[in-house]
Amino acid sequence: MAPEIFASLDIGSTKITCFIAEKTESNLKLIGFSQISSFGIQRGVVVNMQETAQAIEKVIEQAANMAGVDIESVSICVGGISLESKITDSMLILHNKAITSEDVEKLVDLAKAKHVETNKKILHAIPVDYTLDDYKGIKNPLNMVGSKLEAKINIISAKQEPLKNIIRAVELAGFYIDEIIASNVANGYSALIEDEKQLGTCLIDVGGFSTDISIYYNGKLILIDSINLGAYHVTSDLAHGLSVSLEDAERIKSLEGATSSNLIESGKSIEYVKVGDLKDNVNFVSHSYVCGIIQPRMEEILELVKNKIAPYQHIFNNRIVLTGGGSNLKGITDLAQIIFNSSIRVASVNTLEGTTNISSNPRFITVSGGIIYLSEKHSKQPEYSYKNSKFGKMLFNFKKSFFK
């Protein structure tokens, strides 16, 4: 049996990342990778369609070249403040018959029908709890017999307008979309183990322009939220504080930055060049000064998250996992342990084989999760699909040639 190929695209506000993986009967292996700056996107919104489409085409083709495969379709992961989740009650009368998968699907569809909003698109409908004839805590109602099945469904939706333009950019780049995945959902596939999902865990994704929150319990994603601050704002603070470019600020943050006073190296100086100065006009700043810019912003981000998750403390019981590019900052676990008063771990992906130092990096948790999500949901492509039809291929080739 030929291996299946999956492509996942994480379209962030600062970076666009593509993973391509190969699935065999025994494993899931990363075979292609690329990441470039998010040209044409600001704060998760497309502001220049042509630049965004070109960036998407470039990142996918680079990953495809590395993998040595042709890619026609991808899954896309979207996140940030454009997402929201609501728990919706749904009920179905059964007339004392055995529950089928069609019954469960109908229960989910009834919940979706309550959320028909012109400015929202439903991405996921996740049953988080079932009740059968007043017996609560049913985990899987299939084949059980009863007269009334109720469920609480977590409806995760995205704002239509930003999403439409991201979809349009992918299509203009010449690719079909297999799945649109909320980043919170993708993160859970790659960052958490099953025991963490069952016992209750809060997953905090420190991204570029936002920090996304996901709370899992009884194996289900029960809540998502977000704050409008992320690792980019740390970089921006450094750029303003040192009068350097964002690129240089990002370099200083990544190589020298720390969020814990225990990691400050006294007497250490860091070289930098101010914006507009010649390259040989070098300035020096103390390591403590740089860390003194970084730490307050990270404290602010984590304190805001703490306030958001406080009402749900009893659900995740101090189990907190950090992920995203911001979780790579030195000392982040020490700072988070102080703020949340709990043990903290930084997520890494163990499901993907291949280039370990890439696929296991927390900044790639979302795109890795997109691969795992696709692998589990789409084990086999249908023999016929629109994209494989004669007209579909003609349209695909037209788009590819038109936007070269």
Secondary structure, DSSP 8 states (H G I E B T S, - for coil): ---EEEEEEEE-SSEEEEEEEEE-SS-EEEEEEEEEE-TTEETTEES-HHHHHHHHHHHHHHHHHHHT----EEEEEE-GGGEEEEEEEEEEEEEEEE--HHHHHHHHHHHHHTT--TTEEEEEEEEEEEEETTEEEES--TT-EEEEEEEEEEEEEEEHHHHHHHHHHHHHTT-EEEEEEEHHHHHHHHH--HHHHHH-EEEEEE-SS-EEEEEEETTEEEEEEEES--HHHHHHHHHHHHT--HHHHHHHHHHH-BSSGGG--TT-EEEE--TTS-TT--EEEEHHHHHHHHHHHHHHHHHHHHHHHGGGHHHHTT-EEEESGGGGSBTHHHHHHHHHTS-EEE----S-BS-HHHHTSGGGHHHHHHHHHHHHH-SS--S--GGGSHHHHHHHHHHHHHT-
